[in-house]
Amino acid sequence: MSHHLQVPAEGRDFNMAPRQRGRRNIEVLPEWNFFGPLETSDTGTIMLKGEELEAIRLTDHEGNSQQDAAKMMGVSQPTLHRILRAARKKVGQALTEGKILRIHPASRTEENNTD
């Protein structure tokens, strides 16, 4: 019978909490907070973070590359990619399932410590 032992990478402890997320620069704040179907049926609400809206605005609306958008937001390109992927999934779900899309209020420099 063999036993497998997991050994943390050098300098890493398995009990470490994930690092806190840094600030995201948000240039344009929306004038509205909700999008949704005209009918008032209770299909649910999806929350879109300010950083997710900004990622969509910079890449999909303004046509910036992910690298350029990441620099503008003050994050790495892989982080921007994760933010953008989450945002597009939420927008797609709202459109295809008729849900209300609520934009979470954000400040120009948004600091989130939760996912």
Number of C-alpha atoms within 10 A of each C-alpha: 2 4 5 5 6 7 9 10 8 6 5 9 10 9 7 7 7 6 7 10 13 13 16 22 20 21 14 14 14 14 6 9 13 15 15 17 14 8 8 8 10 9 14 12 15 19 17 20 20 23 28 23 22 26 27 21 17 22 18 14 10 10 12 16 13 20 15 16 23 22 15 17 21 17 18 14 17 12 14 26 17 12 18 23 14 15 22 17 11 17 20 13 15 22 15 8 12 18 21 23 21 17 19 17 14 17 15 14 16 17 15 14 10 6 5
